[in-house]
Amino acid sequence: MESITLDDLDRCLVHALQVDGRAPFGRIAAVLGVSDQTVARRYRRMRSAGVLRVIGAVDGMRMGYTSWAIRLQCAPDATGAIAAALARRPDTFWVHLLSGGTEIACGTRSRTGEERDALLLQHLPRTGRVVSVSAHSLLHLFMGGPASWPGVTALSAGQIERLRPGPPVHDGEPVVLDDGDQALLDALSVDGRTGHAELAAVTGWSESTVRRRMDRLEASGALYYDIDILPESLGFKVEARLWMSVRAADLAATGAALARHEEVSFAAATTGATNLMAALVCRDDQDLYRYLTERVGTLEGVGHLETAPVIRTIKRAGAVLKP
């Protein structure tokens, strides 16, 4: 992975793609006041360096899927291999090595109870060198998914409005995915800007069918676009996971407060001994300390608090790219 420094124009482009991941480069260029070629060149540079990509993602809660946060304690010599195996699964996301490298944290999404049970009750317990497994069902999402992390903000309110796509029109009918949809979503999870012609080849549909199906999935809320961005490229050098025990009466308000913090890229209410978890993105260790003591520490209802620094990220929201 190439190390590159992002300037103000790069940051504006990143924010523009967060607003509309499939916006034509011409429209982005007009909003940013530069040429189409400049926007395309900047995007290709960040994409090829592994700093940024646009992904198409499924809103599992909208589709009725079950999502889980999993923590695994592993033997030190096996953690990397187990994390890599988890990252290759299509039902996992945000696979991290934590603390001293003996703990893995990841999220999973299951379409059926059978898929959930296969992973939680069969595959993980039988994986050699896994010392313990804990799984927490995600009950409510405060930040993450279609709600984008505010740490990339670089555009003015006017620029955002010029880029924001129009509200989708949904007919109210439930969306049921078939094999063609899954092929479409798999391709978009690798590159959310994949062209309609290429998507037609992948699905076996015509380009017009691809367009109509994408419009329907987007309108239903089943499909949305996000960015996979290396926080370090934006000056955020420390990531951590946070687990909290919060009084039930304060859970909704505390989760909503976390969602307003720019340091929080993900926050959800969960089952388990800790009922609120978050992913933090901070500029450095001192920034993390200030956040924990001055912001989280002042929230009402927070009792037990546990943090773990992210040592390495194996997989983010999108599919793992093949070498």
Solvent accessible surface area in square Angstrom, and as a share of the most:
residue,aa,sasa,rsa
1,M,174,0.78
2,E,104,0.47
3,S,112,0.72
4,I,23,0.12
5,T,118,0.68
6,L,7,0.03
7,D,66,0.34
8,D,113,0.58
9,L,38,0.19
10,D,1,0.00
11,R,75,0.27
12,C,28,0.17
13,L,1,0.01
14,V,0,0.00
15,H,11,0.05
16,A,0,0.00
17,L,0,0.00
18,Q,25,0.11
19,V,31,0.18
20,D,18,0.09
21,G,2,0.02
22,R,53,0.19
23,A,0,0.00
24,P,78,0.49
25,F,45,0.19
26,G,32,0.30
27,R,84,0.31
28,I,0,0.00
29,A,1,0.01
30,A,65,0.50
31,V,10,0.06
32,L,26,0.13
33,G,65,0.63
34,V,50,0.29
35,S,52,0.34
36,D,73,0.38
37,Q,125,0.56
38,T,24,0.14
39,V,2,0.01
40,A,16,0.12
41,R,130,0.47
42,R,54,0.20
43,Y,18,0.07
44,R,145,0.53
45,R,93,0.34
46,M,0,0.00
47,R,57,0.21
48,S,96,0.62
49,A,3,0.02
50,G,34,0.33
51,V,5,0.03
52,L,3,0.01
53,R,23,0.08
54,V,0,0.00
55,I,1,0.00
56,G,4,0.04
57,A,16,0.12
58,V,23,0.13
59,D,21,0.11
60,G,5,0.05
61,M,79,0.35
62,R,147,0.54
63,M,39,0.17
64,G,59,0.56
65,Y,35,0.13
66,T,54,0.31
67,S,12,0.08
68,W,46,0.16
69,A,10,0.07
70,I,2,0.01
71,R,44,0.16
72,L,0,0.00
73,Q,73,0.32
74,C,6,0.03
75,A,14,0.11
76,P,104,0.65
77,D,113,0.59
78,A,12,0.09
79,T,3,0.02
80,G,34,0.33
81,A,73,0.56
82,I,14,0.07
83,A,0,0.00
84,A,37,0.28
85,A,45,0.35
86,L,6,0.03
87,A,4,0.03
88,R,168,0.61
89,R,66,0.24
90,P,134,0.84
91,D,25,0.13
92,T,5,0.03
93,F,26,0.11
94,W,83,0.29
95,V,0,0.00
96,H,6,0.03
97,L,10,0.05
98,L,0,0.00
99,S,44,0.29
100,G,74,0.71
101,G,20,0.19
102,T,46,0.27
103,E,10,0.04
104,I,0,0.00
105,A,3,0.03
106,C,4,0.02
107,G,7,0.07
108,T,2,0.01
109,R,66,0.24
110,S,3,0.02
111,R,125,0.46
112,T,64,0.37
113,G,31,0.30
114,E,132,0.59
115,E,57,0.25
116,R,73,0.27
117,D,44,0.23
118,A,28,0.21
119,L,2,0.01
120,L,23,0.12
121,L,120,0.60
122,Q,81,0.36
123,H,94,0.42
124,L,6,0.03
125,P,77,0.49
126,R,194,0.71
127,T,47,0.28
128,G,53,0.51
129,R,140,0.51
130,V,27,0.16
131,V,111,0.64
132,S,55,0.35
133,V,55,0.31
134,S,46,0.30
135,A,38,0.29
136,H,29,0.13
137,S,23,0.15
138,L,21,0.10
139,L,109,0.54
140,H,98,0.44
141,L,48,0.24
142,F,35,0.14
143,M,16,0.07
144,G,9,0.09
145,G,25,0.24
146,P,71,0.45
147,A,46,0.35
148,S,44,0.28
149,W,24,0.08
150,P,48,0.30
151,G,17,0.16
152,V,5,0.03
153,T,89,0.52
154,A,43,0.34
155,L,12,0.06
156,S,61,0.39
157,A,80,0.62
158,G,45,0.43
159,Q,46,0.21
160,I,32,0.16
161,E,107,0.48
162,R,139,0.51
163,L,0,0.00
164,R,128,0.47
165,P,69,0.43
166,G,57,0.55
167,P,122,0.77
168,P,86,0.54
169,V,139,0.80
170,H,71,0.32
171,D,97,0.50
172,G,58,0.55
173,E,102,0.46
174,P,106,0.67
175,V,20,0.12
176,V,121,0.69
177,L,37,0.19
178,D,84,0.44
179,D,128,0.66
180,G,13,0.12
181,D,0,0.00
182,Q,58,0.26
183,A,29,0.23
184,L,0,0.00
185,L,11,0.05
186,D,72,0.37
187,A,20,0.15
188,L,0,0.00
189,S,28,0.18
190,V,60,0.34
191,D,37,0.19
192,G,0,0.00
193,R,51,0.18
194,T,12,0.07
195,G,38,0.36
196,H,40,0.18
197,A,63,0.49
198,E,107,0.48
199,L,0,0.00
200,A,13,0.10
201,A,85,0.66
202,V,74,0.42
203,T,21,0.12
204,G,68,0.65
205,W,62,0.22
206,S,60,0.38
207,E,79,0.36
208,S,59,0.38
209,T,40,0.23
210,V,0,0.00
211,R,122,0.44
212,R,150,0.55
213,R,46,0.17
214,M,5,0.02
215,D,90,0.46
216,R,70,0.26
217,L,0,0.00
218,E,54,0.24
219,A,16,0.12
220,S,9,0.06
221,G,19,0.18
222,A,3,0.02
223,L,4,0.02
224,Y,39,0.15
225,Y,38,0.14
226,D,29,0.15
227,I,14,0.07
228,D,12,0.06
229,I,13,0.06
230,L,42,0.21
231,P,7,0.04
232,E,121,0.54
233,S,18,0.12
234,L,4,0.02
235,G,25,0.24
236,F,14,0.06
237,K,148,0.63
238,V,24,0.14
239,E,34,0.15
240,A,2,0.02
241,R,17,0.06
242,L,0,0.00
243,W,7,0.03
244,M,0,0.00
245,S,31,0.20
246,V,9,0.05
247,R,144,0.52
248,A,90,0.70
249,A,101,0.78
250,D,29,0.15
251,L,35,0.17
252,A,71,0.55
253,A,69,0.54
254,T,5,0.03
255,G,0,0.00
256,A,40,0.31
257,A,12,0.09
258,L,0,0.00
259,A,22,0.17
260,R,177,0.65
261,H,16,0.07
262,E,98,0.44
263,E,20,0.09
264,V,0,0.00
265,S,30,0.19
266,F,34,0.14
267,A,0,0.00
268,A,0,0.00
269,A,4,0.03
270,T,6,0.04
271,T,54,0.32
272,G,49,0.47
273,A,97,0.75
274,T,17,0.10
275,N,30,0.16
276,L,1,0.00
277,M,6,0.03
278,A,0,0.00
279,A,15,0.12
280,L,2,0.01
281,V,4,0.03
282,C,1,0.00
283,R,119,0.43
284,D,63,0.33
285,D,98,0.51
286,Q,109,0.48
287,D,25,0.13
288,L,25,0.13
289,Y,133,0.51
290,R,110,0.40
291,Y,3,0.01
292,L,33,0.16
293,T,63,0.37
294,E,109,0.49
295,R,90,0.33
296,V,1,0.00
297,G,57,0.54
298,T,97,0.56
299,L,36,0.18
300,E,131,0.59
301,G,11,0.11
302,V,36,0.21
303,G,55,0.53
304,H,106,0.47
305,L,66,0.33
306,E,60,0.27
307,T,54,0.32
308,A,4,0.03
309,P,64,0.40
310,V,24,0.14
311,I,102,0.52
312,R,132,0.48
313,T,37,0.22
314,I,45,0.23
315,K,12,0.05
316,R,34,0.12
317,A,34,0.27
318,G,1,0.01
319,A,29,0.23
320,V,66,0.38
321,L,78,0.39
322,K,187,0.79
323,P,181,1.14
